[in-house]
Amino acid sequence: MAILPILVAPHPVLKQKCEPVTDVTDDIRQLLDDMLATMYDAPGVGLAAPQVGVSKRILVVDCAPRDADPQPMKLINPEILAASDDLSTYEEGCLSFPDQYADVKRPARVTVRYLDENGTQQEIEADGLLATCIQHEIDHLDGIVFVDHLSTVKRGIIMRKLQKLMRGKDRAAAAE
């Protein structure tokens, strides 16, 4: 398994709508494994293919507590079939927005249909952190990032902080 580079906002790939996977091949399965390795290495609880520069409708999540056994999920062509009217708020972050966090309201429960790594259709009902994580990653597949759910002011603050952080990293790399 390879650790893939994670794109950082405002990279244009992060704002593109992804293409569906037409055939679950060994290359797709390898990408899923590489994405999981990348997510765990980061560390994160979810990762969508566009975050690693691949415009395909693929995501991985693992919301298990760090001290528990991993519970990785690999979702191909996920779609939300139903969402609850009641909302929950989580402080979200994103591997494409390093060290940036904000409260985001989303449906508390969702029903999701997807293909697994064998190309078999699956359906799950998710709530809590898993529901939030899956919705966050599906947003990525539609070219939506978590700051798009924030007010213009909050989004601007996060984007300025991110630009400042990235300039600092660029300067540190140049000094080495």
Buried (B, 14 or more C-beta within 10 A) or exposed (E): EEEBEBBBBBBEBBBBEBEEBEEBEEEBBEBBBBBBBBBBEBEBBBBBBBBBEBBBBBBBBBBBEEEEEEEBBBBBBBEBEEBBEEEBEBEBBBBBBBEBEBEBEBBBBBBBBBBBBEEEEBEBEBEEBBBBBBBBBBBBBBBBBBBEBBEEEEBEBBBEBBEEBBEEEEEEEEEE
